[in-house]
Amino acid sequence: MLIFTAKQFQTNRFIEMKTIFVTGGAGFIGSALIRYLITDTNTKVINIDKLTYAGNLSSLKSVMDHPNYTFIHADICNNLAMKQALELHQPDLVMHLAAESHVDRSIDGPAAFIQTNIVGTYNLLEVTRAYWQGLAAEKKKSFRFHHISTDEVYGDLGNTHLLFTEETAYDPSSPYSASKASSDHLVRAWHRTYGLPVVITNCSNNYGPYHYPEKLIPLVIINALAGKPLPIYGDGQQIRDWLYVEDHARALYKVVSEGKTGQTYNIGGFNEKTNLEVVTTICIILDELIANKPENVMKSKSCSFTELITYVKDRPGHDLRYAINAHKIAKELAWHPQETFESGIRKTVQWYLANEEWYQDILSGSYHGQRLGLMD
């Protein structure tokens, strides 16, 4: 008689192994998802990543040698490469995270966002549709294409107390969010026109370990440790709902495994904070954890990292507030975030303090050479 542990029941280790095709798996959210899939579920993972500036294979060192993990260096815009990968590995599920995702970069150079987020998604939908249509009946029935998107497609809630729901009309503000909105529409069209079984998720702002250093939270941590200014756009009163990336990974697996075909699920952390609150919270945690502060902090009036906060000119078209209503995924799929903002941000700060080598390799540019070596 087999005796299963509670952990094994929880992680479905005795369910037939599935193969999941993950695009953008070397990115921040993608790498968190893959670490979760390999560690806590009974799945094989095929990681497809172009390895642009934000793709970092060192974020996957903990699972890189696992027999259930495979990496393919390829661009989702490459039709032949995607066809070959699908035919070779025969996935049961596709989870599409590959995207250009930085608002400021999209304002300075929108072309890359159109190419990857729109053209790349179109290409992936087409090769996936051809692959799906050729599957045996049972595998075809259980197949899913999961498109991972953002709450930014909904636009700006302004000074209201409203929340984004799955029925909120799209009103994107930046080239980034417009390109993601376009990709969402393509996925829905391929479902309605061709019957491709899809699910879509729109998430709030993620944070946590392995976040690329140009993003707000890691930038503040790293700058503070170096005694550099902590830049905040405008007056810092822009509000975001913050979601710990490992909570997001669990939600994504819930949706692709149990979500209803054709449905959209909003994923949020139930943690609305102004940008100023986020930066101030990080400073307070660093004040507690760092005894030997940079000289300019020690000489400041309060000896606090908050003295480094600097207000800079606001970005064009900056949305004031995003906030997710995540009741649908909670009710239908029994998903709830495990981390509060207070617990998650403390874990995040502690991770960056313990992993200076990871982000210094990126900042110095030395990771580029390491990355090429890993791809050989």
Secondary structure, 3 states (H helix, E strand, C coil): CCCCCHHHHHCCCCCCCEEEEEECCCCHHHHHHHHHHHHHCCEEEEEEECCCCCCCHHHHCCCCCCCCEEEEECCCCCHHHHHHHHHHHCCCEEEECCCCCCHHHHHHCCHHHHHHHHHHHHHHHHHHHHHHHCCCHHHHHHCEEEEEEEHHHHCCCCCCCCCECCCCCCCCCCHHHHHHHHHHHHHHHHHHHHCCCEEEEEECEEECCCCCCCCHHHHHHHHHHCCCCEEEECCCCCEEEEEEHHHHHHHHHHHHHHCCCCCEEEECCCCEEEHHHHHHHHHHHHHHHCCCCCHHHHCCCCCCHHHHEEEECCCCCCCCECCECCHHHHHHHCCCCCCCHHHHHHHHHHHHHHCHHHHHHHHHCCHHHHHHHHHC
